[in-house]
Amino acid sequence: MKDFPHRYGVSARSAADGHVTLSSDGPDPIESAAPREFGGPGDKWSPESLLVAAVADCFVLSFKAIARAGKLEWLDLRCEVEGVLDKVDRVTRFTAFNTVARLSVPAGTDVKKATRLLERAEQVCLITNSLLAENSLRTDVTVAS
């Protein structure tokens, strides 16, 4: 890992009547547009969906690192995040991120340990730690037979 601070650059470009193209060094560019709720087409990633995706992605990546450090064997993790956008004091902002994490583990796994590590992943996620919104986590650990 590199020393802090880390810096991440993204550029956004659009013609007057087109979608926004987001690009950064390395990954393929993606197109974005306003979501359907704001009059957009609803067929592209939007700033809102990208932010919610960042919460889900960060949770999964945080869990992977924590599970590796904790020597937890696991099979599959499904993370679903709902971002709640609302008006607070006449300012539109995300007020909550509700995460549901469904983890599948091999037989013989300590379910309490797996649950603790899921909770720890939520606590250390740098994306949710950078946001003002409330965070909630519901976990479901199933043991494969």
Rosetta blueprint (number, residue, H / E / L):
1 M L
2 K L
3 D L
4 F L
5 P L
6 H L
7 R L
8 Y L
9 G L
10 V L
11 S E
12 A E
13 R E
14 S L
15 A L
16 A L
17 D L
18 G L
19 H L
20 V E
21 T E
22 L E
23 S E
24 S L
25 D L
26 G L
27 P L
28 D L
29 P L
30 I E
31 E E
32 S E
33 A L
34 A L
35 P L
36 R H
37 E H
38 F H
39 G L
40 G L
41 P L
42 G L
43 D L
44 K L
45 W E
46 S L
47 P H
48 E H
49 S H
50 L H
51 L H
52 V H
53 A H
54 A H
55 V H
56 A H
57 D H
58 C H
59 F H
60 V H
61 L H
62 S H
63 F H
64 K H
65 A H
66 I H
67 A H
68 R H
69 A H
70 G L
71 K L
72 L L
73 E L
74 W L
75 L L
76 D E
77 L E
78 R E
79 C E
80 E E
81 V E
82 E E
83 G E
84 V E
85 L E
86 D E
87 K E
88 V E
89 D L
90 R L
91 V E
92 T E
93 R E
94 F E
95 T E
96 A E
97 F E
98 N E
99 T E
100 V E
101 A E
102 R E
103 L E
104 S E
105 V E
106 P L
107 A L
108 G L
109 T L
110 D L
111 V H
112 K H
113 K H
114 A H
115 T H
116 R H
117 L H
118 L H
119 E H
120 R H
121 A H
122 E H
123 Q H
124 V H
125 C L
126 L H
127 I H
128 T H
129 N H
130 S L
131 L L
132 L L
133 A L
134 E E
135 N E
136 S E
137 L E
138 R E
139 T E
140 D E
141 V E
142 T E
143 V E
144 A L
145 S L
